Structures are given as structure tokens and as C-alpha cells.
Amino acid sequence: MPELPEVETIRSGLAPYLAGRTATSVEVAHPRAARRHVGGPSDLENRLRGKRFESVDRRGKYLWITGADATDEVAVVVHLGMSGQLLISEADAPDPVHLRIRVQLDDGRQLRFVDQRTFGGWHVDELVAVGERALPESVAHIAPDPFEPAYDPDRVVSVLRKRDTEIKRAILDQTVVSGIGNIYADESLWRAQLHGRRRTRGITRAALGGLLGAASDVMGEAIKVGGTSFDDLYVNVNGQSGYFERSLNAYGREGLPCRRCETLMHREQFMNRSSFFCPLCQRPPRAR
């Protein structure tokens, strides 16, 4: 699943192509791509047709495109799912096999939503005021991410200290801090030398602050190289892969030496996924 660095790479890539452009036509090529939109495919097409795109925005792992005409302003929330791609293409370029939505722009280019596994989709949402930002209603409950002015790491530490849960589970909760997914959680925990099963109440404020700082650092570094790609399902708007996979210190490194102490990395099951850690640098908590 794309996490904050991958979504930010897509957002920053789309913005120069979409800002100020008008959707002259919209085609939903597969009905599942509009299943989250209350009015269905035809209504999604009608709501977007003629809109002038103003901005491409993000909070955490959530992406939306704001558009308006003389009577209506909308936010098009894009769920990338496991394989969703947003591509900018010339109109005469061959259609991808898994094309789901096509938006013709007034400059001759097209915005194409491609989704092999069809877990993603688009829906039109209303904008609501949350603090100093306007957010789609479906995103309003999501906490600020580490790259927003509204993000307050001290507040997040206080929230974490009031909980009694596993720290990895806590930082994956998008209502606490948004943008961190399984890959960057493992990377942040490795940098902070914390095991993901440590209980939040037993971790000092300083250590929790260090973990949040590590999360900001690792995601910032990933943004600079276009995010993490393990296959061709995640690409940027020009179809290029990200390169942070080459810099991962924890995720996917089972059986390889820890880059810090050379102990072999371990993997364990976590919420139907996997956690990767160093058993020496990140000592597991004792069984309760």
C-alpha cells in the first residue's frame, strides 16, 4: 500500500500538470473505480466534467484534487488501494490494460487512473473546515502528518503516553499521526531502537519523541528519491519507480545482517502483515 512518501511523490508530480487545467471530458471505464461515489459512475463523470482544477492536496496517505466551476466546488478523493496509479499521458498514447478512469484536459493531455487489482477508486466529496485547512469530509478525522504546519509532535507524544498498546500499532493509527504505514513504521522503529511490541506507556517521552523524529526523517529521505517501489505497481505520474527500497534498514531484510550491529534481522507476524526488526538493537519485550 502506498504510504506518505509515495503519495507525496504522486501529488507533487501531478500538481504542475493539473493546476489551472479544465476537465473537458471524463470517462469511468470500470464501475468499481466509482463504487465509493454515492451517485455511481455517471454522476462522478457529470460532477467532474467542466471543473477547473485548482490544486492537488494530501494529508498523510490521502490524496485529493480540488476543482470548481461557476456553481460548484468539489474534492475528488483518490484511493490508490494496492495498485492504483495516476498517470499523465498524451491523448494519443495507447491505453494501459487496466485503465479505470480517463480525464481529458484542456491542454490535450489526459489524467489516467490505472488500477490492476481494482481495490482503489475515486469519489467526489464536500470540503469542510478543519482548523486552518479545508479537507474532504471523508478525510476530516485523519490527524495531521509530520510535514504539515498543524503537526504537533509533543501532542502526539502525550496521546501515545495515555494509551496502553503496542507502539507499532499506535503509530499506524491514522487518527494519532497520519502517513506512517507498515514499511516506514519498521524503518522508524529500527532507527529509534524500539521493538514494535513495546507498550506505549512504558516508553519515555524522550524515546517517543525520538521515534516521531525518526519517522519524519525516514519519510523525508524517501520523498527525495520518489518513495519505495518493490514492483511496477507503484510508479510516479510519468511511470517511473521510486528508489528508497535500496536504503531500507529493516523492512524486507529477514536473515540479512543488521546494518548497525550485524545481528541477523528477524521477521514476525503483525496484523496480517510482517514486522522486521533486529533482535539485539530492538530487544523484544518480555512476555506479559
N, C-alpha and C positions, 0 to 999 in steps of 0.2 A: 504494500500500500504506500503511495507517495506520502512523505512527511513534509514538514515545513520547508526544508531546503529545496526539495523537488518542486513543490507548489510555487515557491517564490521564484524559482528559475523560470517556470512557465509564465507566471504573472509578469515578470519584468520583460520577458520576451514578447508577450502579446501586446503590452501597453503601447509601444510605438506604432504598431500596425492598426490598432483598433480605435485609439483616442481620436475623436473627430470624424470618424467614418460612419456611414449610414448603412443599415441592413436593407438592401433593395429587395431581397427575396430570402425566404427561409424554408428549408425542406427538412422535415423529420423523416429519415429514411427507414427507421426501425422504431416501432411503437414503444419498445421497452426503454428507449432513451428518454421518453417523456412520461414514464409511469409515475414519477413523483409530482408531476404537474397536475393540479386538480382538474383542469379543463381538458386534458389529453393532448395528443399531437397537434390537432388542427388549431386549438386555442393557443398553444405555445407558438405556432407559426404566426398566427394573427397578432399576438401580443408583441412579438419581436419585429415584425415587418415594419419598416419605416422609422425605426428607432435610430437615433444618432447616439453612438456610444460615447460616453463621457470619460470613463475610467475603468481600469481593471484593478480590483482590490482583493485583499486577502486578510484573514485572521487565522493564525495557526495553519491548519491543513485545509481550511475552507476558502474557496475561490469564488468570486462573483464579478460579473460585468454589469456596470450601470449604464442604462440607456434611457433616452427620453424623446418624446415628441411634443407637440403643442399642448396635448391634453393629459399625458401620462408619463410617469417616471417609474421605472422598474429596475429590479436587480435580478439578473439571470444567474442563479446559483448553479455551479457546475460541480457535480460529484464525479470524481475521476475513477472511483472504485479501484479495482486491482489492475486495470489495463487501459484506462481512459487516456486519450491523447488529444491535445488541442494543437492543430497544425495550421499554419498559414501557407496557402498554396496558390499558385496561378490558376486561373479558371480553366485553362486547357490541360492541366496536369491530370493524368489518369486517376480515377477514383480509387482509394485504398479498398481492400477487400472488405474491411469491417467498418465502412463509413456508416455513421448513425445519424448525424445532423450536419447539414450544409447551410452556411450563411453566406450569401453573395454580398460583397461590399461594394460601395460606390466607386472604388478606385480600380475595380477589375479583379482584385484578389478575392479569395474565399477563406473563411474560417471553417475548418472541418473538425468535427468531433468523431474520433475513431475509437472503437472500444471492442476488442476481440471477445472478451468474456461477458459483455453486456451487464456488468454489475453497476456501471456508472449511469449518469443521466443528467438532464437539465430540468430545472423548474423555475418559474417566474415567481418572485417573492416581493413583498412590500418592504420598504425601508422604514426602520424605526430608529429613534434617537436613543443611543446608549452612551452616557457620558458625553464626550465631545465628538463621538463618531456616529455616522449613520450606518446601521448594519441591517442586512436582511433579517426578517423576523425569525427565520429558522436558525440563524447563527447568533442571535442576541444573547443566548445563555452561555456562550463559549467565553472562557476567560481570555484576557489579553495574552499575547505571546511575547517572548523576550525581546522582540525588535520593535515593539510599539511604545510610544511615549507613555501610555497608560499603565504599562507593566511596572509592578512594584515588587521586587524580589523579597523585600522584608515582609510584605503582606503574605506572600506565598509561603515563606518560612513559617509564619505564625499559623497559617492554615494547616500546614503539614504537621506542626508540633501538637496541634489539637486532635489529630487523628491517631488511631492505633491500628495501622495497616502496614502491609509491606511497602517499602519505599518505591519499588519499581511500579507497583500497581498505582500508587498515589501520583507519581509524575506522569503516568499515562492518562490520568483523568483530565479531560479537556476542560472541565469546569474549574480546575485548580490552576493549571497553566496550560496553554494550548500550543500545539505544534509538535510536541515530542511524541514519537511513535516508538515501535519496538527497537528499530535499529539504533536510533540516536539515544534512546534510554540506556541500552547496553554500553554504548560508547561513553556516555556521560558518567555512568556508574564506574566504569573502568578507570576513567581519568580521576574520579574522586575517591577511588579505592574503597568503594562501598559495595557490599553484596546486595542484590535486588530484593532479597528476602528479609533484610534488616527491618525492624519495626520503626516507624516514623518517630514514635515517642521516645525511643531510646537513642536517637541521633541528636547530637548537639546542634544548636542554631548555627554555629560556625561551619560545621560539616554540611548541613543542609544548604547554607549559602554557597559553599564551595561547589556543591553538586549543581545548583542552578547556574552558577558561573560557568561550570564545565559544559553544561547543556548549551548555553549561549555561545560559547567558544566553538564547540564542535559543529554546531549548526551554521555558524558564521563561516567557518572554514569550508564546509560543504557547499554553501551557496556560491563561494568564489570559484568552485570547479564544476558547477552545474548539477550538484546533487549526486545521488548514488544510483547507479544502474547495474543490475545483475543480469539483465536480459534486454531484449529490444522492446519490452512493453512500456518502459518509462523512457521518454525522449523529450527534448525541448520542442519549441514551436517550429524549428527547422529540421526536426527529425534526428538531432544529434543526442548521444548518450552523455550522462554525467560521469565524472571520473573519481568521485570520492571513495568508491569501493576500494581503490588501491591504497587508501590511507586508513582503512578501518583497523582498529586495535583490538576489538573484541568480537563484534558480530561476525558470525560465519567462520570463526577461526578455531573450531574444536580440533584438538590434537596438535595444534601448532604452538610453538613456544611464545609465551607472553613477551611482548616487546619491552617490558620493564624488568622482569626478573627471570625470564626464560623457563618458568614452570609451564607445563603443558596446559593449554586452555581447556576448560570443560564446557559442556552444554547440558542444560536440564530443561524439562518441560515447564511451560508457564502459560496459563490461559490459552491452551490450544496452539501455542506458538513455542518458540525456543528462547532461552536466555543463555548468553555466552559470557563467561567470566574466568578470571584467574583465581584458582583456589588458594593461592598464597597471598597475593596482593588484596584480594577481596574475600576475606575469610567468611564462610557461611556462618550464620548464627547457629547457636546450639539449639537442638530440638527442644520445644517447649513442653 
